[in-house]
Amino acid sequence: MVTSTTYGAWLPGDERGFVNENDNEFGAECFRDNLLLKNALQGKAVFFQDEHAKVVLERWLKIAEEYHWDLYAIAILANHFHLVVAAP
């Protein structure tokens, strides 16, 4: 499963909780609000519009074809996407 958020959509420091690269095991406690990290945003948050979602979908389909991945599911939302793939 591949998941990614858009720029600024869910920054470290978000009050909803977040994990970092060192503490991201299943069941690990989420960190909470950290204004220092949250205020590091250098520009406006990015959100996908319909035309952006089409580009993301087309690109992932092309990547899956190029690398011979089986793409089972993809969900593209305004602030993130998920895809389920099997790669040889």
N, C-alpha and C positions, 0 to 999 in steps of 0.2 A: 504494500500500500504506500502510495506517495501522497503526501499532503503538503500544501504550502499556502501561506497567507500572502495577501498583497501587502505592499509597503505601508507600514504605519497602521495596519488593521488590528494588530494584537501585539503590541510591543511588550518587551520585558518591563514589568512595572505595572501592567494592567491590573486593575482591582479585581478582575474576574479570575486572576491567578495565572501562573505561567511556570514553565520549566526552563531550565537552561541546559547547555550541552553536557554538563557534568552530572546533573541530577534529573535524568529523564527516564528512569526505569519505571515500568508499570507499577502503579501503586505508590510511587514516590509522592511525598507531600508537595503541593504546589506552593510556590512563593506568592506573596501578595503584594499589594500596592507599594511601588517604589518610584516616587516622583522623579528622582534623579535620573533613572533610566528612561522613564516615560517622556521626560522633557528633552531627550536627545534627538527627537524627530527633527530632521533637517528640512522637510518640506511637507506639503499636504499629503494626507493619506490617500492611497490609490484604491479605487473601487472599480470593478469590472462593469462595463455597460454591455449590452447585447453584442455589439460588434467586437468587443474585446474577448468575450466568451467564445465567439466563433473562431477567432484567431487561435486562442489557447487550445480549443478542441482540435482544430485542423493540425496544429503543430504536434500535439500528442499523438494523433493518429499517424502522422508521418514518421515520428520517432519510433513508434511501435512497429511500423512496417519496416523501417530501415534496420532496426536491431532485432527483428524477428521475435518481438514480444507479443504475447497474447494479452490484449487489452480487454478486460472483463467488464469494467464499469468506470464511468467518469462522471463526476458531479462538479459543476462550475457554478459557484455562488458569487455574490457581489464582492466578498472580501477574502475568499479562499477557494481552493479546489482540492478534490480527492480523486485519485485513480487507483484502480486495482489492476495490477499486471502480473504476468508470470514471465520471467526472463530466463533464457537458457543459460 
